[in-house]
Each structure stands twice: as structure tokens, then as C-alpha cells.
Amino acid sequence: MGFQQGLSGLNAASKSLDVIGNNISNANTVGFKQAQVQFADVYANSLSGGASSNTVGIGVKVSTIAQQFTQGNISSTNNPLDIAINGNGFFRMSKNGAITYTRNGQFQLDKSGAIVNASGQNLTGYLADVNGVLSTGSASPITINTADIAPAQTSKISGVMNLDSRENVPGTQIPVTVPPVVTPIAFSPTDPTSYNKSTSVTVFDSLGNSHVLQTYYVRINPVTTPPATAGTIEWNVFATIDGNRFDATGALTPTGTAASPIGKLAFNNLGKLTGAIPAYAATDPRALNMIVPVSSGAVTPINTTANIKFDYTNSTQFGSDFSVSSMKQDGFTSGKLSKFNTAKDGTIIGSYTNGQTKVLGQVVLASFTDPNGLQSLGDNQWAETSDSGQSLIGPPGSGNIGVLTSSATEDSNTDLTGELVSMITAQRVYQANAQTIKTQDQILQTIVNLR
């Protein structure tokens, strides 16, 4: 009789419909992975213990329900804490020491600054110290440090400029004979005829107060007729801080006292910078060592000094107009955390109101030898089992672990069209198995009615 086969077929078709229905119901669940029912036929053991070509199977059974860990579509969101995994891997979550894994990257900050999901589980990763240095020893719950970033005093200015080789010494009588006749003019920041060119940059003291550092460039060697083809051409560098003159020692120049240069730049006949005096270091002769008086925030406006490396590397002295290609400094004032985002490698980078950025932590991902061996816990969570193998933890992009996309989530990988077609097929299979039972019942009824 075929009742056993038909009954097992009904059970299998019913299980298939259950799985299909679950897939369809989670078509909008972030990070959901659709399941697939896999079947196996069933044979009765031969009483004789031998094989027979006439053995008839007694039905079907569900071999396994395998989840399909294929990639879901990536959708953009407006939440910077939403993170999507593109590739292999799982987010590693922790709650009271219990570790679970998920593909749902919908996160938010709790009141303590920890990154959590809707269930209150903490996202784990590598923590960063106050300087943004990651501690990659072990993964821990990530907490975003929302404290203000401390100010940093300017220690280096990188300037690239061109000083016009056609410019003469201020006050030089033209035309100039050989040897040149020079009538120099004493430098004064308020007298534009006493210097050739000037430029400025904003610097910061140790408390984050800003100051305007103005540098002035005065040619020392007169232009000769015809122009010199050999030798060194030098330029004096004068400076003011917030309009106050100072010398090479960092001392302010009293009113009525002649200004003295803070340094000197030297160029060869090819217009290349050959050195600066005083040099910042013997290994870097083109960097000028400036001792700049800056405010410490006390009552006296300017009362402390700071060594600032003024690096003129790549500056030139060509026969073209004075120009400043770049003027950058490394100091900044204090700043508040304004926003943060997650890079592809999981690094969480905070942006501050003072224009600075700092690493706040790094998200780690977990991978498994056999993801199908994971135990589904519901709520978009899986647990590690002996079948899945031990989790392998690492930053995104390492090994076979995927990368991250910030302000995005991974959609369910349910193929809605395919599931609807599978539902029709499963329904027909159910009807066919029901029909076999009906047919067997009719045959049995015929046998019972024999007289």
C-alpha cells in the first residue's frame, strides 16, 4: 500500500511550504538569509540483508533545512551607524558575555556611547586610545568616546613658494652697476617698500588660541647687470606674530628698535633651495628653525615661545612672479565630535568641529568554516556550534572576510519571485501526494467490497 509514501510526501510538502512561507515573511528583514529544504528518499531495510532491484522506496524525508548565505542587496540609509557587510562574515555581538553573530547592521548609540542593536547587544571590535591608536589584542564592545579633542600647538609649517629672482634688494638703485651700488632700506612690517613679498599663516598655541604668523622675504644680493650665473642668492626672513615683531631668539622687538631677521634662505643659480639658517636639523638643512612667541592664555598677551619647524622644501627662486603653492601647519584648536563614519576596513573615524579626524575604534567580523553549521537563534542571530567550527575574528577585508559599507544595510536575500514559484510547485506536490492516498483508499475500498 502507498499510504506511507503519500503521507511522507504530504509531510515533506508541508515542511517545504513552511520554509517558503518563512522566507516570504522575512523578505523585508535586514540581513535575513533564506532557507532551502533539502529532501532524501527513504528505503526499508531488506529482511534478507541483500540488495534487490525490485526494492520500492517508502517515501521521502527532510534531509536538512540549509540557509543560503548569499549576498543580499545593499541599500543606503541616513543613519551613519548602519553598516552593511559586502562579502563573507558576521558582526560579532556581545551581551553579558554571551557571544552571538548577525548580518543585521542596524546599530545605534546607547546612553553610555556603546554601539548596540535593537536588542541591546553590543557590537564588538578593537578599541582606540585617546590618540586614536587601536588595541588589536582582543575584540571588546565598542564605545564611542564623545569627549572633545584637545588642542595641539603648532610645531611645523610646510610652505612651498616661489621667490621672484627678478626682484631686487629693497632700496637698490637701478640700474645697478658692477660692483652694485646698494642703498638698503631698514625692514619695517608697516613699510611695503622695505621687503619684497610676504605671506601669512594661522598658528595655534598650547591652549588652542589662534595667532597670525606673518613672514616677510627680503632679498640680500642685488641683481647684477648682466645677471650673475654663479654663486648663492640669499633672502632674509623677517616675521611678526599678531603684528608684533620678533627676532631669531623668539624675543619681541621693542618699538623703535631695528628689526632683525629670524633666518635666511639660500638658492643656487638654478633656483633650487640649498639651505636655511638656522637649520632645523643637520639632516634637513632646508627647514628653518623658528622660535616663535605665542600666547599661553595668561594675562600677558604674548609671553611664551615655541619652536616651529618652517619647512621650505621644494620652494624655488625662478624668474616668475611670487606665488605660494601651499602653506600648511599642524596645530589646531579644541573641537567637538560632529559626526563619524565607518570605513571599508571597519575603522570608525570621528570628524571634529576643528577640522580634525581621529580613529575611534574598529569593527571586527567573524567567519566560519561552515556557516550552515551555525545555530539559528531568531532575532537575526546565530550561535557558534561544533559543526560550524570556531569563529575566526579579523578586520574587514582581511582573509576571506568581506568589507563594510557605512550608512547602508544588507537586504534580505529572499528571491520573492522564485519563492512564489516554489510555493506553487510545493502546492502541486502536496495535491499529488494527497491524490496517491486517495487512489490507495479507492483500491483498498475495492478490495474490501469483493465478495
C-alpha positions in Angstrom: 0.0 0.0 0.0 1.2 3.5 -0.8 -0.2 5.2 2.3 3.3 5.6 3.8 4.8 7.2 0.7 1.9 9.6 0.3 1.9 10.5 4.0 5.7 11.2 3.9 5.2 13.3 0.8 2.5 15.3 2.5 4.7 15.9 5.4 7.6 16.9 3.2 5.5 19.3 1.0 4.1 20.8 4.2 7.6 21.4 5.6 8.6 22.9 2.2 5.6 25.3 2.4 6.6 26.3 5.9 10.1 27.2 4.8 8.8 29.1 1.8 6.3 30.9 3.9 9.1 31.9 6.4 11.3 33.1 3.6 8.5 35.2 2.1 7.5 36.6 5.6 11.2 37.8 6.0 11.5 39.4 2.6 12.0 42.8 4.3 14.1 41.6 7.3 17.5 43.2 7.2 20.3 40.7 7.0 17.9 37.7 6.7 19.2 34.6 4.8 16.6 32.5 3.1 16.4 28.8 3.8 16.1 25.8 1.4 14.6 22.4 2.2 16.7 19.5 1.0 15.0 16.1 0.7 16.2 12.5 0.7 14.4 9.3 -0.3 13.7 6.5 2.2 14.1 2.8 1.7 13.1 -0.1 4.0 15.9 -2.5 5.0 15.7 -5.8 3.2 14.8 -8.7 5.6 17.3 -10.9 3.8 20.0 -8.4 4.1 20.7 -8.5 0.4 20.2 -5.9 -2.3 17.3 -6.2 -4.7 16.5 -4.4 -7.9 12.8 -4.7 -7.0 13.0 -2.7 -3.8 10.5 0.1 -3.6 11.1 3.2 -1.6 8.7 4.0 1.3 8.7 7.8 0.8 10.7 10.9 1.4 12.2 12.7 4.4 13.6 16.2 5.1 17.4 15.8 5.0 18.2 19.3 6.2 17.0 22.9 6.1 20.0 24.8 4.7 20.3 28.5 4.9 21.6 30.3 1.8 24.4 32.7 2.9 24.4 34.5 -0.5 24.9 38.3 -0.6 21.9 40.5 -0.3 21.4 43.8 -2.0 23.0 46.9 -0.3 20.6 49.8 0.5 21.6 53.2 1.6 20.2 54.8 4.8 20.5 58.1 6.6 21.9 56.5 9.8 25.8 56.7 9.9 25.7 53.8 12.3 24.0 51.5 9.8 26.6 49.1 8.4 26.3 46.6 5.6 28.6 43.6 5.0 29.6 43.1 1.4 31.0 39.6 1.3 31.6 36.9 3.9 31.5 37.5 7.6 29.2 38.2 10.5 29.0 41.0 13.1 30.2 39.8 16.5 27.7 40.8 19.2 28.0 40.5 23.0 25.6 40.8 25.8 26.6 39.9 29.3 29.4 37.8 27.9 27.2 35.8 25.6 28.5 36.0 22.0 26.2 35.8 19.0 26.6 36.6 15.3 24.4 38.5 12.9 24.3 40.1 9.4 21.9 42.8 10.6 23.9 46.0 10.7 21.2 48.3 12.1 23.0 49.9 15.1 22.6 52.9 17.4 24.4 54.5 20.3 23.1 53.9 23.8 23.3 56.5 26.7 26.9 55.3 27.5 28.1 55.7 23.9 28.2 52.0 23.2 27.2 50.8 19.7 24.2 48.4 20.2 21.5 46.8 18.1 17.7 46.9 18.7 18.0 44.0 21.3 20.7 45.9 23.3 23.5 43.7 22.2 26.9 45.4 21.9 28.8 45.4 18.7 32.4 44.3 19.3 35.7 45.3 17.8 39.1 46.9 18.6 39.2 49.9 20.9 41.2 53.1 20.4 43.0 55.1 23.0 42.9 58.9 23.3 45.4 59.3 20.5 43.4 57.1 18.1 45.8 54.1 18.3 43.9 50.8 18.0 44.4 48.0 20.5 44.1 44.9 18.3 44.7 42.3 21.0 41.1 41.1 21.5 37.7 42.2 20.5 35.6 44.1 23.0 32.3 46.0 23.0 32.9 49.3 21.1 32.2 52.5 22.9 32.4 55.9 21.1 34.4 58.5 23.0 32.4 61.7 22.5 34.8 63.9 24.5 36.3 67.0 23.0 39.6 66.7 21.2 42.3 68.6 23.0 44.1 71.4 21.1 47.6 70.9 19.7 50.3 73.6 19.5 51.7 74.3 16.1 55.1 72.5 15.7 55.6 72.5 11.9 54.6 74.7 8.9 55.1 73.3 5.4 55.4 76.0 2.8 56.1 75.8 -0.9 56.6 79.1 -2.7 58.5 80.8 -5.5 60.5 83.9 -4.8 60.9 86.0 -7.9 64.6 86.1 -8.9 64.0 89.3 -10.9 63.2 91.2 -7.7 66.0 93.4 -6.4 67.1 94.4 -3.0 64.6 96.8 -1.5 66.2 100.3 -1.9 68.7 99.2 -4.6 69.3 102.0 -7.1 68.5 101.0 -10.6 70.3 100.5 -12.9 72.9 98.7 -10.9 76.5 98.6 -11.9 79.2 96.1 -11.2 80.1 96.2 -8.4 76.5 97.0 -7.3 75.7 100.2 -5.5 73.1 99.5 -2.8 71.1 101.8 -0.7 69.2 99.4 1.6 66.1 100.2 3.5 65.6 99.0 7.0 62.8 96.4 7.3 59.5 97.5 8.7 56.3 95.4 8.5 54.4 98.6 8.0 56.5 99.8 5.1 55.8 97.6 2.0 58.9 99.1 0.2 61.2 97.6 2.9 60.5 94.0 1.9 59.9 92.1 -1.4 57.0 89.8 -0.5 55.1 88.4 2.5 52.7 85.7 3.3 50.8 84.6 6.5 49.5 81.5 8.2 47.4 80.9 11.3 49.2 79.1 14.1 47.9 77.8 17.5 49.3 77.8 21.0 49.0 75.1 23.6 45.6 76.2 24.6 44.2 76.3 21.1 44.3 80.1 20.7 45.0 81.2 17.1 47.6 83.7 16.1 48.6 85.1 12.7 52.2 84.4 11.8 53.3 86.8 9.1 56.6 86.1 7.3 58.5 88.7 5.1 61.1 88.0 2.5 63.9 90.5 1.7 66.5 89.8 -1.0 70.1 90.3 0.2 72.1 90.0 -3.0 71.5 92.8 -5.6 70.5 91.9 -9.1 73.6 92.4 -11.3 73.9 93.5 -14.9 74.3 91.1 -16.6 72.6 88.7 -14.2 75.0 86.5 -12.2 75.4 82.9 -13.4 77.1 81.5 -10.4 77.0 81.8 -6.6 74.4 81.8 -4.0 71.4 84.2 -3.7 70.1 84.8 -0.2 66.9 86.1 1.3 66.4 87.4 4.8 63.2 86.2 6.5 61.5 88.5 9.0 58.4 87.6 11.0 55.6 89.1 13.1 53.1 87.3 15.4 49.8 89.1 15.7 51.6 92.2 14.3 54.4 92.0 16.9 58.0 91.8 15.5 60.3 89.1 17.0 63.9 88.0 16.3 65.6 84.7 15.9 65.7 84.1 19.6 61.9 84.4 19.9 62.2 87.7 21.8 59.8 90.5 20.9 61.4 93.5 19.2 60.8 96.7 21.2 59.1 99.6 19.5 61.8 101.9 17.9 64.4 99.1 17.7 65.6 97.9 14.3 64.2 94.6 13.4 66.5 91.6 12.9 65.7 88.6 10.7 64.7 85.3 12.1 66.6 83.4 9.4 67.9 83.2 5.9 67.2 81.2 2.8 69.8 80.4 0.2 69.3 79.4 -3.5 71.7 78.4 -6.2 71.9 79.7 -9.7 69.4 77.1 -10.8 66.8 78.5 -8.5 66.9 75.5 -6.1 66.7 75.9 -2.3 70.1 74.8 -0.9 69.7 75.7 2.8 68.2 77.6 5.6 69.9 79.3 8.6 69.4 78.5 11.3 68.7 75.0 10.1 66.1 73.0 12.0 68.3 69.9 11.8 71.6 68.9 10.2 69.7 66.2 8.3 67.2 68.8 7.0 69.1 71.9 6.1 66.2 73.4 4.1 64.0 73.6 7.1 64.2 76.9 9.1 64.0 76.7 12.9 61.8 79.5 14.1 61.4 80.3 17.8 58.0 82.0 17.8 56.5 83.8 20.8 52.9 82.6 21.3 50.3 83.2 23.9 49.7 80.7 26.8 46.4 82.2 27.7 47.8 84.2 30.7 47.2 87.9 31.3 50.2 88.9 29.2 49.1 88.5 25.5 52.4 87.1 24.3 54.6 85.5 26.9 55.8 82.1 25.8 57.8 80.7 22.9 57.6 77.6 20.8 60.0 76.0 18.3 58.2 75.8 15.0 59.8 74.0 12.1 59.2 76.0 8.9 59.9 73.6 6.1 60.6 75.3 2.8 61.5 72.1 0.9 60.6 72.3 -2.8 60.4 76.1 -2.7 62.1 77.8 -5.6 63.6 81.1 -6.9 62.7 81.3 -10.5 62.2 84.3 -12.8 58.5 84.3 -12.4 56.0 86.1 -10.1 56.0 85.4 -6.4 53.5 82.7 -5.6 52.6 80.5 -2.6 51.6 77.0 -3.7 50.8 75.7 -0.2 51.1 76.8 3.4 50.0 74.2 5.9 50.5 73.9 9.7 49.9 71.0 12.1 48.3 72.8 15.1 44.6 73.1 15.9 42.2 74.4 18.5 39.9 72.1 20.6 37.0 70.5 18.8 33.7 68.7 19.4 32.8 65.4 17.8 30.4 66.4 14.9 30.0 63.1 13.1 31.6 59.7 12.4 31.5 57.0 9.8 32.8 53.6 9.2 35.4 52.8 6.6 35.5 49.7 4.4 38.1 48.1 6.8 35.8 48.7 9.8 37.7 51.7 11.1 35.3 54.2 12.8 36.6 57.7 12.0 35.3 60.7 14.0 35.2 64.2 12.5 35.5 67.2 14.8 34.4 70.8 14.5 38.0 71.9 14.3 38.5 70.0 11.1 40.5 67.1 12.7 39.7 63.5 12.4 40.5 60.6 14.8 40.1 56.9 14.9 37.5 55.9 17.5 37.6 52.1 17.1 37.4 49.4 14.5 34.6 46.9 13.8 35.7 43.3 13.5 33.9 40.5 11.6 33.8 36.7 12.3 34.0 34.0 9.7 33.3 30.3 9.9 34.4 27.2 8.0 30.8 26.0 7.7 28.3 28.8 8.2 25.4 26.2 7.7 26.6 24.7 10.9 25.5 27.8 12.9 22.5 27.5 15.2 19.8 30.0 14.3 18.5 31.7 17.4 16.0 34.0 15.8 16.1 37.8 16.1 18.6 37.8 13.2 21.1 36.0 15.5 23.2 32.8 15.1 25.3 30.9 17.6 28.6 29.1 17.1 28.4 25.2 17.2 30.8 22.4 16.8 29.5 21.9 13.2 30.2 25.5 12.2 33.7 25.4 13.6 35.4 28.1 15.7 34.9 31.7 14.7 37.9 33.4 13.0 38.0 37.1 14.1 39.6 39.8 12.0 39.2 43.3 10.5 37.0 43.6 7.3 39.0 43.0 4.1 41.4 40.5 5.7 41.5 36.9 4.6 38.1 35.8 3.1 36.2 38.4 5.2 34.2 40.9 3.3 34.3 44.7 3.6 31.9 47.2 5.1 29.6 49.9 3.7 28.7 52.8 6.0 25.2 54.3 6.1 23.8 51.2 4.5 22.1 47.9 5.3 22.0 44.5 3.7 18.6 43.5 2.4 17.1 40.0 2.8 18.4 37.7 0.1 14.9 36.2 -0.3 14.1 35.8 -4.0 10.4 36.7 -3.8 9.6 35.7 -7.4 11.4 32.4 -7.0 9.8 31.7 -3.7 6.3 32.3 -5.2 7.0 29.8 -8.0 8.4 27.3 -5.4 5.2 27.8 -3.5 3.1 26.8 -6.5 5.3 23.7 -7.0 5.1 22.7 -3.4 1.3 23.1 -3.5 1.1 20.8 -6.6 3.3 18.3 -4.9 1.0 18.3 -1.8 -2.0 17.8 -4.0 -0.3 14.9 -5.9 0.6 13.1 -2.7 -2.9 13.6 -1.4 -4.1 12.1 -4.7 -1.9 9.0 -4.1 -3.5 8.5 -0.7 -7.0 8.9 -2.3 -6.2 6.4 -5.0 -4.8 3.9 -2.5 -8.0 4.4 -0.5 -10.2 3.6 -3.5 -8.1 0.5 -4.3 -8.5 -0.7 -0.7 -12.2 0.0 -0.8 -12.5 -2.1 -4.0 -10.7 -5.0 -2.3 -13.0 -4.7 0.8 -16.1 -4.8 -1.4 -15.0 -8.0 -3.2 -17.4 -10.9 -2.3 
